[in-house]
């Protein structure tokens, strides 16, 4: 991706079409898949049951809950960005940058993620390279720390409720071992970021200085030198930040991710009178790990296939197509629309800063 051009539609149109077609195909075939009517026990289809579904006051409240979760999630991300960037961005800038960050995550394969584009977004909006990289690493550190804490806590609540953490078909020792190996990898990655960004930033700087002298990177030696110096300065600022910085950033992370997972719970309450919230979130924590290695943009197709597999033994498949459509609308497609709406104005606003892109 060229510097200063975090969004080129010619680069995104093919993966976006592939992901959208995959998602549409899953929903189409799922709508005609034979399921059991939860009221009568007779065979039916998801589409037929949806046509017979009666909207209730509970459904309305649950839909409002979905909207509230989306708003809380994004407000949390906006607050966190301002905190971790030391208020370098105004509320307007932070809002636009978060929506574009979400857009980049929706347009890139989940295995790649939107963080690389996020560095460019923050840089184009006025940050130095090193500081934008440090800010993105700090958000990753907060995200992974939340996940590492949430997994044992939520798994314990789900187990106390008498439910299995893994869905039917995923309960073998091999699947459990694979999950915990991935969990250990996240713990290792989090520790590495903590060491390189907070505890030993000088070591990271020295490593980058060594890298820039090698023949492979000698061409970009001056830029790497400037970036590593910026990164060292930003890392020292983060290291010396007050407890208020860390507590505020992590609390914002917690409420954003909690709202992120509760979104599906609220969607399910539209169709089901009650659910076990702890086990639904536990299943999402496992599913999230699987979707994080998806090769499709925003996990399109993989998410639509994975959700029925992880919920079938808890809720059945009666309304699963409607659940998928609403869930993906509020966690994926809404960011394509919001990001596309914000992008033109953001490009105009940051154009002057882009002219100095390589000056820092």
C-alpha positions as CSV (number, residue, x, y, z in Angstrom):
1,X,0.0,0.0,0.0
2,X,1.4,3.4,-0.9
3,X,2.3,5.8,1.8
4,X,-0.4,8.4,2.4
5,X,-3.1,6.3,0.6
6,X,-4.7,4.1,3.2
7,X,-7.8,3.6,1.1
8,X,-7.7,2.9,-2.6
9,X,-11.0,1.4,-3.8
10,X,-9.3,-0.4,-6.7
11,X,-7.4,-2.5,-4.1
12,X,-10.5,-3.3,-2.0
13,X,-13.3,-4.0,-4.5
14,X,-12.3,-7.6,-5.3
15,X,-11.9,-8.8,-1.7
16,X,-15.0,-6.9,-0.7
17,X,-17.1,-8.6,-3.5
18,X,-15.7,-12.0,-2.5
19,X,-16.5,-11.5,1.1
20,X,-20.0,-10.2,0.4
21,X,-20.9,-13.0,-2.0
22,X,-19.6,-15.6,0.5
23,X,-21.8,-14.1,3.2
24,X,-24.8,-13.9,0.9
25,X,-24.4,-17.5,-0.2
26,X,-24.3,-18.7,3.4
27,X,-27.4,-16.7,4.3
28,X,-29.3,-17.9,1.1
29,X,-28.7,-21.6,1.7
30,X,-29.3,-21.2,5.4
31,X,-32.7,-19.7,4.8
32,X,-33.9,-22.8,2.9
33,X,-32.2,-25.3,5.3
34,X,-34.6,-27.6,7.1
35,X,-35.0,-26.7,10.8
36,X,-37.3,-27.6,13.7
37,X,-40.1,-25.2,14.7
38,X,-39.4,-24.4,18.4
39,X,-43.1,-24.0,19.1
40,X,-44.6,-27.1,17.3
41,X,-41.5,-29.3,16.9
42,X,-42.4,-29.8,13.2
43,X,-40.0,-29.5,10.3
44,X,-39.8,-26.1,8.7
45,X,-37.3,-23.6,7.2
46,X,-35.7,-20.5,8.7
47,X,-37.4,-18.4,6.1
48,X,-40.8,-19.8,6.8
49,X,-40.4,-19.4,10.6
50,X,-39.3,-15.8,10.1
51,X,-42.4,-15.0,8.1
52,X,-44.5,-16.4,11.0
53,X,-42.5,-14.6,13.7
54,X,-44.4,-12.2,15.9
55,X,-42.6,-9.0,16.9
56,X,-43.0,-8.3,20.6
57,X,-42.1,-5.6,23.1
58,X,-39.2,-7.8,24.2
59,X,-38.0,-7.8,20.6
60,X,-38.1,-4.0,20.4
61,X,-36.2,-3.6,23.7
62,X,-33.6,-6.1,22.5
63,X,-33.2,-4.2,19.2
64,X,-32.6,-1.0,21.2
65,X,-30.1,-3.0,23.2
66,X,-28.3,-3.9,20.0
67,X,-28.1,-0.3,19.0
68,X,-26.9,0.7,22.5
69,X,-24.2,-1.9,22.4
70,X,-22.9,-0.6,19.0
71,X,-22.9,3.0,20.3
72,X,-21.1,2.0,23.6
73,X,-18.6,0.0,21.7
74,X,-17.6,2.8,19.4
75,X,-17.7,5.5,22.1
76,X,-15.4,3.3,24.1
77,X,-13.0,3.1,21.2
78,X,-13.1,6.8,20.6
79,X,-12.4,7.6,24.2
80,X,-9.6,5.0,24.3
81,X,-7.9,6.5,21.2
82,X,-8.0,10.0,22.8
83,X,-6.5,8.6,26.0
84,X,-3.8,6.5,24.4
85,X,-2.9,9.3,21.9
86,X,-2.6,11.8,24.8
87,X,-5.4,13.8,23.4
88,X,-3.6,14.4,20.2
89,X,-6.9,14.2,18.4
90,X,-10.1,16.1,18.9
91,X,-13.4,14.3,19.4
92,X,-14.2,14.8,15.7
93,X,-10.9,13.5,14.6
94,X,-11.0,10.5,17.0
95,X,-14.5,9.6,15.8
96,X,-13.5,9.7,12.1
97,X,-10.3,7.8,12.7
98,X,-12.1,5.0,14.6
99,X,-14.7,4.7,11.9
100,X,-12.0,4.4,9.3
101,X,-10.1,2.0,11.5
102,X,-13.3,-0.2,11.6
103,X,-13.6,0.2,7.8
104,X,-10.1,-1.0,7.3
105,X,-10.8,-4.0,9.5
106,X,-13.9,-4.8,7.4
107,X,-12.0,-4.5,4.1
108,X,-8.9,-6.5,5.1
109,X,-8.6,-10.3,5.8
110,X,-9.0,-10.9,9.5
111,X,-5.7,-12.8,9.6
112,X,-4.0,-9.5,8.5
113,X,-6.3,-7.1,10.5
114,X,-6.7,-3.3,10.1
115,X,-3.9,-2.3,12.4
116,X,-1.4,-1.7,9.6
117,X,-3.8,0.6,7.9
118,X,-4.6,2.2,11.3
119,X,-1.0,3.3,11.6
120,X,-1.3,5.1,8.2
121,X,-4.7,6.7,9.2
122,X,-3.2,8.2,12.4
123,X,-0.1,9.3,10.6
124,X,-2.1,11.0,7.9
125,X,-4.1,12.8,10.5
126,X,-1.0,14.5,12.0
127,X,0.9,11.9,14.1
128,X,4.5,11.1,13.6
129,X,5.1,7.5,12.3
130,X,6.6,6.3,15.6
131,X,3.9,7.8,17.7
132,X,1.1,6.4,15.5
133,X,2.8,2.9,15.6
134,X,3.1,3.2,19.4
135,X,-0.5,4.1,19.7
136,X,-1.7,1.2,17.6
137,X,0.6,-1.2,19.6
138,X,-0.9,0.3,22.8
139,X,-4.5,-0.5,21.6
140,X,-3.4,-4.0,20.7
141,X,-1.9,-4.4,24.2
142,X,-5.1,-3.4,25.8
143,X,-7.2,-5.6,23.5
144,X,-5.1,-8.7,24.1
145,X,-5.0,-8.0,27.9
146,X,-8.8,-7.9,28.0
147,X,-9.1,-11.1,26.1
148,X,-6.6,-12.9,28.4
149,X,-8.5,-11.8,31.5
150,X,-12.0,-12.3,30.0
151,X,-11.4,-16.0,28.9
152,X,-10.9,-17.6,32.3
153,X,-13.5,-15.3,34.0
154,X,-16.3,-16.0,31.5
155,X,-15.4,-19.7,31.1
156,X,-15.7,-20.1,34.8
157,X,-19.2,-18.5,34.8
158,X,-20.3,-20.6,31.9
159,X,-19.0,-23.8,33.5
160,X,-20.7,-23.0,36.8
161,X,-23.9,-22.7,34.8
162,X,-23.5,-26.3,33.7
163,X,-22.7,-25.5,30.0
164,X,-19.9,-26.7,27.8
165,X,-17.4,-24.1,26.7
166,X,-17.0,-25.7,23.3
167,X,-20.0,-26.5,21.0
168,X,-20.9,-30.0,20.0
169,X,-18.4,-31.3,17.5
170,X,-15.6,-29.1,19.1
171,X,-15.5,-30.8,22.5
172,X,-12.6,-33.2,21.7
173,X,-9.3,-32.9,23.6
174,X,-7.6,-31.8,20.3
175,X,-9.9,-28.8,19.9
176,X,-9.4,-27.8,23.5
177,X,-5.6,-28.2,23.3
178,X,-5.6,-26.1,20.1
179,X,-7.5,-23.3,21.7
180,X,-5.2,-23.1,24.7
181,X,-2.2,-23.2,22.5
182,X,-3.6,-20.2,20.6
183,X,-4.4,-18.6,24.0
184,X,-0.8,-19.1,25.0
185,X,0.4,-17.5,21.8
186,X,-1.8,-14.4,22.5
187,X,-0.2,-14.3,26.0
188,X,3.2,-14.4,24.5
189,X,2.4,-11.8,21.9
190,X,1.0,-9.5,24.6
191,X,4.2,-10.0,26.7
192,X,6.3,-9.2,23.7
193,X,4.4,-5.9,23.0
194,X,4.6,-5.0,26.7
195,X,8.4,-5.6,26.8
196,X,9.1,-3.8,23.5
197,X,6.8,-0.9,24.0
198,X,6.7,-0.2,27.7
199,X,9.4,-2.0,29.7
200,X,12.3,-2.1,27.3
201,X,11.7,0.5,24.5
202,X,15.4,1.2,24.3
203,X,15.9,-2.4,23.2
204,X,13.4,-2.0,20.4
205,X,15.1,1.1,19.3
206,X,18.5,-0.6,19.3
207,X,17.1,-3.5,17.3
208,X,15.7,-1.2,14.6
209,X,19.0,0.6,14.4
210,X,20.6,-2.7,13.7
211,X,18.0,-3.6,11.1
212,X,18.5,-0.3,9.2
213,X,22.2,-1.1,8.6
214,X,21.5,-4.4,6.9
215,X,21.7,-4.5,3.1
216,X,18.0,-5.4,2.8
217,X,16.8,-2.2,4.5
218,X,19.7,0.2,3.8
219,X,17.6,1.9,1.2
220,X,15.2,3.1,3.9
221,X,17.9,3.7,6.5
222,X,17.1,7.4,7.1
223,X,13.4,6.7,7.4
224,X,13.8,3.8,9.8
225,X,16.1,6.0,11.9
226,X,13.5,8.7,12.1
227,X,10.7,6.2,12.8
228,X,12.6,4.4,15.5
229,X,13.5,7.7,17.2
230,X,9.8,8.7,17.1
231,X,8.8,5.3,18.4
232,X,11.3,5.5,21.2
233,X,10.0,8.9,22.2
234,X,6.4,7.8,22.1
235,X,7.2,4.6,24.0
236,X,9.0,6.6,26.8
237,X,5.9,8.8,27.1
238,X,3.7,5.8,27.4
239,X,6.1,4.2,29.9
240,X,6.1,7.3,32.0
241,X,2.3,7.9,31.7
242,X,0.3,8.2,34.9
243,X,-1.9,5.4,36.3
244,X,-4.9,7.5,35.1
245,X,-3.7,6.9,31.5
246,X,-3.5,3.1,31.9
247,X,-6.7,2.7,34.0
248,X,-8.7,5.0,31.7
249,X,-7.4,3.2,28.5
250,X,-8.1,-0.2,29.9
251,X,-11.6,0.6,31.3
252,X,-12.5,2.0,27.8
253,X,-11.2,-1.2,26.3
254,X,-13.3,-3.3,28.7
255,X,-16.5,-1.5,28.0
256,X,-15.9,-1.5,24.2
257,X,-15.2,-5.3,24.1
258,X,-18.0,-6.1,26.5
259,X,-20.4,-4.2,24.4
260,X,-19.0,-5.9,21.3
261,X,-19.8,-9.4,22.6
262,X,-23.1,-8.4,24.2
263,X,-24.3,-7.3,20.7
264,X,-25.0,-10.9,19.7
265,X,-26.7,-11.6,23.1
266,X,-29.1,-8.7,22.4
267,X,-29.7,-10.0,18.9
268,X,-30.6,-13.4,20.2
269,X,-33.1,-11.9,22.7
270,X,-35.1,-10.5,19.8
271,X,-36.1,-14.1,19.0
272,X,-35.6,-16.0,22.2
273,X,-37.3,-15.2,25.6
274,X,-34.1,-16.0,27.5
275,X,-30.5,-17.1,27.0
276,X,-27.5,-18.0,29.1
277,X,-25.4,-14.8,28.6
278,X,-22.2,-16.2,30.1
279,X,-22.1,-19.3,27.8
280,X,-23.0,-17.2,24.7
281,X,-20.1,-14.9,25.4
282,X,-17.8,-17.8,26.1
283,X,-18.7,-19.3,22.7
284,X,-18.0,-15.9,21.1
285,X,-14.5,-15.8,22.8
286,X,-13.7,-19.1,21.2
287,X,-15.2,-18.1,17.8
288,X,-13.4,-14.8,17.8
289,X,-10.1,-16.7,18.0
290,X,-11.0,-18.8,15.0
291,X,-12.3,-15.8,13.0
292,X,-9.0,-13.9,13.7
293,X,-7.2,-16.2,11.2
294,X,-9.9,-16.0,8.5
295,X,-8.5,-15.1,5.0
296,X,-11.7,-13.3,4.0
297,X,-12.4,-9.5,4.5
298,X,-13.9,-8.9,7.9
299,X,-14.3,-12.7,8.3
300,X,-17.1,-12.7,5.7
301,X,-18.4,-16.1,5.1
302,X,-16.4,-17.6,8.0
303,X,-18.5,-15.6,10.5
304,X,-21.8,-16.7,8.9
305,X,-20.7,-20.3,8.9
306,X,-19.2,-20.3,12.3
307,X,-22.1,-18.7,14.2
308,X,-24.6,-21.6,13.5
309,X,-21.9,-24.1,14.4
310,X,-21.3,-22.4,17.8
311,X,-24.9,-21.8,18.7
312,X,-26.8,-24.8,17.3
313,X,-26.7,-26.8,20.5
314,X,-27.8,-23.8,22.6
315,X,-30.5,-22.0,20.6
316,X,-31.2,-24.3,17.7
317,X,-31.2,-23.1,14.1
318,X,-34.8,-21.9,13.8
319,X,-34.0,-18.2,13.6
320,X,-30.3,-18.4,12.9
321,X,-30.5,-16.7,9.4
322,X,-32.2,-13.7,10.9
323,X,-29.8,-13.6,13.8
324,X,-26.9,-13.7,11.3
325,X,-28.3,-10.9,9.2
326,X,-28.9,-8.6,12.1
327,X,-25.6,-9.5,13.9
328,X,-23.5,-8.9,10.8
329,X,-25.4,-5.8,9.9
330,X,-24.5,-4.2,13.2
331,X,-21.0,-5.6,13.5
332,X,-19.8,-5.5,9.9
333,X,-21.9,-3.9,7.2
334,X,-22.7,-0.8,9.3
335,X,-19.0,0.1,9.3
336,X,-18.7,-0.2,5.5
337,X,-21.5,2.4,5.2
338,X,-20.3,4.6,8.1
339,X,-16.7,4.5,6.8
340,X,-17.6,5.2,3.3
341,X,-19.6,8.2,4.5
342,X,-16.7,9.6,6.6
343,X,-13.9,8.9,4.1
344,X,-14.4,11.7,1.5
345,X,-14.5,14.4,4.2
346,X,-11.5,12.9,6.0
347,X,-9.5,12.7,2.8
348,X,-10.1,16.4,2.1
349,X,-9.4,17.4,5.7
350,X,-6.1,15.5,5.9
351,X,-4.9,16.3,2.4
352,X,-2.7,19.2,3.6
353,X,-1.1,17.0,6.2
354,X,-0.5,14.3,3.6
355,X,1.7,16.7,1.6
356,X,4.1,16.5,4.5
357,X,3.8,12.8,4.8
358,X,7.4,12.0,4.2
359,X,8.8,15.0,6.0
360,X,8.8,13.5,9.5
